[in-house]
Amino acid sequence: MEIEYEIREVFELLKSQIRMHRDIGMDPPFLSPEGLRAFKYNPDVEKPSISHSMAEDPALSLESLRTTIGDCQRCKLSKKRTHIVFGEGSPLARLVFVGEAPGREEDVAGRPFVGEAGKLLTRIIQNGIGLNREDVYICNVIKCRPPNNRDPEQDEIETCIPFLKEQIRIIRPEVICVLGRVAGRSLLGGDFKITNERGRWHSYMDIPLMPTYHPAYIVRNPSQENRLKRDVWEDVKKIMKVLGLEVKRNV
Ligand code: URA
């Protein structure tokens, strides 16, 4: 059992590395199909027998992806970060939330959405949607904190987004909820404006995607809090409908 687990892990790691090399435009690693084709097939060599399915295990694949990211130095944000904030939640989540980038608390904790905005997001998930935080998956476009919480720059987004794409491909949720302008623009491109696009269905990697306001925007605008929360609740109800979740209350 132990050896089978290790074999699966090696396969997942290889698959993840091959995809990553492709996404970031590098030459294929030696053990990619391209690399292996350099070897001549020898039919006399006994085929390995692997007794159970090699179908992808999302938990293992996420672990492998985290291993691939390693102690990332791919962009300048690595210089000042404390922790890489990979993401957390269920590898089988039906709903994935995508934020912008870690803030100060997240950088210290190494976990997404644990500060003030995170507390609001947790209330939306638990009191609004009626799920536990652990039932969904929460991650960001950027895995390292931009200094002074400035907006991520284009080169940082381009460097980091293949990892988010891979997380979404592995989890393949039924719905993605993007939080705010930066996440919306990073995934959907163009001149995405959160005020125009929130509450409308979009699609990313053929998965329904709903943009809504970033909880930090609500926290920073107490004078508009009631209106913004009402709007978020309208967006969340649309997500719940697609997921077949019962709306029990108006929050
Ligand atoms: N804001 C984000 O976009 N992500 C976090 O993880 C925390 C705050």
Boltz pocket constraint, residues with backbone or C-beta under 6 A from the ligand:
constraints:
  - pocket:
      binder: B
      contacts: [[A, 99], [A, 100], [A, 101], [A, 102], [A, 103], [A, 106], [A, 111], [A, 112], [A, 113], [A, 114], [A, 115], [A, 117], [A, 118], [A, 139], [A, 140], [A, 179], [A, 216]]
      max_distance: 6.0
